[in-house]
Amino acid sequence: MSPDQLKVLAIPGSLRGDSFNARLLHRLVELAPPELVFIDHFLDGLGDLPHFSQELEGERTPASVEALRRRIAAADALLIATPEYNSAMPGVLKNGLDWASRPSGESVLAAKPAAVLGASPGRFGAVRAQADVRTVLTAIGAEVLDEELPVAAVHEKFGDDGTLQDEETDRALRSLLGSLLELAGGPPVSESDSADYSRECQRLAAAS
Ligand SMILES: Cc1cc2nc3c(=O)[nH]c(=O)nc-3n(C[C@H](O)[C@H](O)[C@H](O)COP(=O)(O)O)c2cc1C
């Protein structure tokens, strides 16, 4: 791998075998420019994590959680494709992010560039779930791309062979990859309100 290449970890928020969100991540892998390399392609195993509990921290941290943290730490950037369940991100994804947010002050997500997209058969393309994910990532201190990519009526955009048949979505996916590359490869962002907010969140988490 060239030093000019960025390692991307794709995270599907759905456990469904034929997930539309996972299909979009597969398409992103196909569309990626040479500067972006997907490591191990996808983060699977979100469903194998135990429910987050502060009683399972420190020496009692489960091996599956350590593995999750190692995989995130090894990535230069994250791409998360989230479904929307009842106007929010799926619990399994929130659980993974909660685990990755700890230990407080040492999260592997801190300063990690991340882009979020989402798909739904409905009219809004999981836009509320994407906002939810961005809020949580920002609270943890990740460097979150301030763009959304809602793919509405997603079931109409794939052919019977499972390939994406929609030029507009393809263009939007390419554009998202470009924005992520810029975010992850560009100069460090300056201090911002969101950084102050994440520090406050970390402080409250450490105090609890
Ligand atoms: C429990 C549940 C709640 C859902 N709530 C929403 C919702 O709030 N908004 C929406 O657009 N779709 C909703 N859906 C439909 C999902 O968007 C749809 O099942 C989608 O295909 C899931 O993503 P996946 O294909 O990546 O698994 C819901 C589905 C389930 C199972």
The ligand as an SDF file (V2000), in Angstrom:
LIG
                    3D

 31 33  0  0  0  0  0  0  0  0999 V2000
  -37.9590   -1.8280   12.9180 C   0  0  0  0  0  0  0  0  0  0  0  0
  -37.9490   -1.0610   11.6150 C   0  0  0  0  0  0  0  0  0  0  0  0
  -38.1920    0.3010   11.6200 C   0  0  0  0  0  0  0  0  0  0  0  0
  -38.1240    1.0220   10.4260 C   0  0  0  0  0  0  0  0  0  0  0  0
  -38.2880    2.3870   10.4730 N   0  0  0  0  0  0  0  0  0  0  0  0
  -38.0570    3.1120    9.3480 C   0  0  0  0  0  0  0  0  0  0  0  0
  -38.0490    4.5340    9.3990 C   0  0  0  0  0  0  0  0  0  0  0  0
  -38.2210    5.1530   10.4330 O   0  0  0  0  0  0  0  0  0  0  0  0
  -37.8000    5.2090    8.2530 N   0  0  0  0  0  0  0  0  0  0  0  0
  -37.5650    4.5490    7.0550 C   0  0  0  0  0  0  0  0  0  0  0  0
  -37.3420    5.2160    6.0430 O   0  0  0  0  0  0  0  0  0  0  0  0
  -37.5700    3.2010    6.9810 N   0  0  0  0  0  0  0  0  0  0  0  0
  -37.8110    2.4780    8.0890 C   0  0  0  0  0  0  0  0  0  0  0  0
  -37.7790    1.0920    8.0480 N   0  0  0  0  0  0  0  0  0  0  0  0
  -37.5570    0.4180    6.7430 C   0  0  0  0  0  0  0  0  0  0  0  0
  -36.0750    0.2620    6.4590 C   0  0  0  0  0  0  0  0  0  0  0  0
  -35.6310    1.4920    5.8930 O   0  0  0  0  0  0  0  0  0  0  0  0
  -35.8420   -0.8810    5.4600 C   0  0  0  0  0  0  0  0  0  0  0  0
  -36.1810   -2.1040    6.0550 O   0  0  0  0  0  0  0  0  0  0  0  0
  -34.4260   -0.9080    4.9240 C   0  0  0  0  0  0  0  0  0  0  0  0
  -34.3580   -1.7580    3.7990 O   0  0  0  0  0  0  0  0  0  0  0  0
  -33.4210   -1.3640    5.9770 C   0  0  0  0  0  0  0  0  0  0  0  0
  -32.0950   -1.1950    5.5030 O   0  0  0  0  0  0  0  0  0  0  0  0
  -31.2300   -2.4190    4.8950 P   0  0  0  0  0  0  0  0  0  0  0  0
  -31.8790   -2.7670    3.5650 O   0  0  0  0  0  0  0  0  0  0  0  0
  -29.8770   -1.8690    4.7290 O   0  0  0  0  0  0  0  0  0  0  0  0
  -31.3070   -3.5660    5.8520 O   0  0  0  0  0  0  0  0  0  0  0  0
  -37.8560    0.3510    9.2050 C   0  0  0  0  0  0  0  0  0  0  0  0
  -37.6300   -1.0360    9.2140 C   0  0  0  0  0  0  0  0  0  0  0  0
  -37.6700   -1.7400   10.4000 C   0  0  0  0  0  0  0  0  0  0  0  0
  -37.3810   -3.2220   10.3820 C   0  0  0  0  0  0  0  0  0  0  0  0
  1  2  1  0
  2  3  1  0
  2 30  2  0
  3  4  2  0
  4  5  1  0
  4 28  1  0
  5  6  2  0
  6  7  1  0
  6 13  1  0
  7  8  2  0
  7  9  1  0
  9 10  1  0
 10 11  2  0
 10 12  1  0
 12 13  2  0
 13 14  1  0
 14 15  1  0
 14 28  1  0
 15 16  1  0
 16 17  1  0
 16 18  1  0
 18 19  1  0
 18 20  1  0
 20 21  1  0
 20 22  1  0
 22 23  1  0
 23 24  1  0
 24 25  2  0
 24 26  1  0
 24 27  1  0
 28 29  2  0
 29 30  1  0
 30 31  1  0
M  END
$$$$
